[in-house]
Amino acid sequence: MNWRVLDADGTPVASGTSEPFGYDESAGETVHHIDFAALSTPGTGFTIEACGARSRAFSIGALPYAELAEDSLRYFYLNRLGTHLDPAFTGGEAWARAGGFFGSQVTCFTGTDMTGTEWPGCDYHLDTTGGWADAGDYGQYVVNGGISVWTLQYVYERFQALGELAEFGWNGERVTLPESEDGVSEILLEARWQLEFMLAMQVPEGASVWVDAREDEAEQSRPILVDGSGLVHHKLHERSWLPLPLLPEDAAETRYLIPPTTAATLNLAASAAQCGRVWRELDPVFADQCLSAARRAFAAAERYPDLLARNTFDGGGAYGDLDVIDEFYWAAIELCLTTGEAAYRQSALTYREQLSGRRPIFWANTEMLPELSLLLSQDHPSLREQAKTIVRASANQYQQEMTSGGYHYPLTPSEITWGSSANLLNRALVMAAAHDVDPEQGFRDGVVHAMDYLLGRNPLDQSYIAGYGARPMRFPHHRFWANGADPEFPEAPPGALSGGPNHRIMIDPIAREMEGECAPQTCWADHVDAYALNEVAINWNAPLFAISVYLEATQANNN
């Protein structure tokens, strides 16, 4: 098919003939490709004309991702709990609000769980005030917090390794926060808000706690009382789901600590060990606190390696994880990188031998995270070289899968599931790291394609990022950004990422109506009740920030 690009005045500035791709089953469409990369003149109002129709208008600019990088980080401030959201920091009056969950003195869950088992509670309270709301609800989950904190701190460490922190203004100049101080990165300050909450979720030394010790196939939970020193509670939420919409200040239901798990304990160990590095020069006292907690957590996880998370408690996401070898490997590498101690290195090697491969990054699949951390270190050259090989291999796989699809983005149909947007961005994170290692292989192009897909180059002509693209997401499943349920509440703020298409776990009322009727890439709706399709989450926005920052920096440096 013949095509041409027109400028804002309707003057042709590029033209050519399309290359037919064929039918893309995942998209449910027959697709053609065109290439107008030679068009690089900055401007606005460009359109593509083909088949007697015109595209939506688009722009060409020098740094198209810079503002998105700031908004995607501001997302985390907008989901803080235990504090009022000041309009001076929210990016707009609409997203300011009174706080809630102040003075959060919580104790262990008591009563009957979803399996019919009685839990006795515990004799301590923890002050868990602070942290981020996990997703569309106000629950707080350590496993989601762990990967989110790690991702933000990883961005900071990469900037440090490249010597580019000040060059791009991420030393406190881009996003102002209440804690802002000269020379301290807003990236670290925001990560610290969540990390301090996670530190508070650690069981005190000498305290006893009930944990679930059921056998692998058992459906009934089996509480046993153990020395909980160093273990970490899996999550924190109410006994039943909160209604929507709901202001934090109106959430009056009692919240409970859900029993500790090995996965949560290792998430704290990994992210707190990383904290021990990144804060060493900025705040040695906090760095020591993090490292001490990481050591205690890793030791506790090795004492209790089989406290597995299952769907046992109502009122919050299950965040079940029945395989924690990847978390052990992750935590051991982070502790090794921070301390240099041979014992942690040997633990990492032992756990690495038990891995069957390197799955794509996901909150429950963390085995690629230590490889990315190793790439930034100069202290363990043999481990770093092995990490290079692993990262290149994964990036090559994603690149091959990208070229097999009509929309040319690095995601397989099997990963078009709950949170597919984050699955895509986490693959892009690996491709970005591979580009750092081997910039001649075109891996950065895959990162750009991933972002293009999210911004609207997809079968639905839909941007999954609020405030960006011609047709941005507006009505996520969220207790406060609930304009879709009540016009008195705001729409999603710029930079919030929708979970995206999901054809595998279609359990919300909107998804059930389209099940079996949509191609995988089109199973999505911008609806407040579509929690399986259109929720938001901290572990989805973290890689959005990472990729936005990466693209801004590499474009500015022409690499």
C-alpha angles and dihedrals in degrees: 000000000000117000139175138186117231126199124226091279093052094254115144111244101168137013143172147132124287125242111229113230098181132223116345106203094193090055096037090227144101106243136204125191127218129184123209098156090132089070104090105145109128116241148110135251098044116157136184118231121201138137090015093300138095130225126231114279119270138184136227114214143156101249110015095164101051098091092042089055090058096044094047090055092045086059089079095055088050090058098048118130127204094039141073114253106236116211088226088073105028100078091239141022092249093070098047113104144159115272131244141189092055119166090019101191103168136175135195124294114272127191135034123338127209091275092056095254122140118232118201099206125224138269099243138073126211126209101230098165110149134023129112130294102249102225137318090338129056095246118125122217127188096207092055090042092051098058091040094053091044091052094052092046090047090056089052093048092049091053089048092050091051094042090235104118096103093035091065096035098247091134091091101298104099109052119025117216131181089254095049116141133169114287097359114119118243086219091065094040092055093045089050091058089063096035092057088055090051091050088054090056091065116108111247120250112275095013121132120224137180115243134180109257099171121146119258098264098034117117095195118078116235115206118206128176116240140166098271098193108148097000117126128225111244098225149336126231147118128290090254136016117286118237124255128266101033136153115224090238089059096052100103101158118117115260125215139202109243114219119279121265134194091240094055091045091053093045088059091044092054100042094040091050088053088049088056088064103040096046097041096102097030101048115000093182092057091043090054091048091052095047093047090052091047092053092048092047095050091049091049092049091053089051091051108026096158106056093122125188118239137167096276108127128057124218098056143045115290098226089188120185122180098177118059103164088102091055091049090053092046095050093044092053093048091050090046092051092048100043104024088219117156093220093063091045090053091048089052092051091048094051093042090059089059094056116103094206142309113293120197112276115275131151089262095038106063104152094107093055096074090050090057091048091050091055089063095051129085095187101081107040097174093050090045092054091050089049090053090055093048094047093047091050093051092045091050090052092051091047092053092048089049093058092051093066129075094230091050100224126137103251133099124222089248089065095051089103138108105334096011090157090063092044087057094047093047089055087050089052089059092046089051091053090048089053089054088055098039112016095175097069099074095244091139089062088063089054090053092048090053092053092044089055093052092047094055114290092120139098093272094051084230134141110218090199117086114238095013133092130020094289108026127186110263112167111052126172098264134134095228105022085059104133088133089065100034127012089215088072124071130254119245115296121243111280098031111133124218119222088242134208117355124181097162108057102034099164106133120090093253095048093047090060092058098038110129091009101080136066110241096258092049099051095109141099133187094233132132092226094051096095093157091053109025110029122122126222142182093240090055096049093046094069090040088060092044094052095043090053092045094051093046092051098043092046092050089051092045093237 
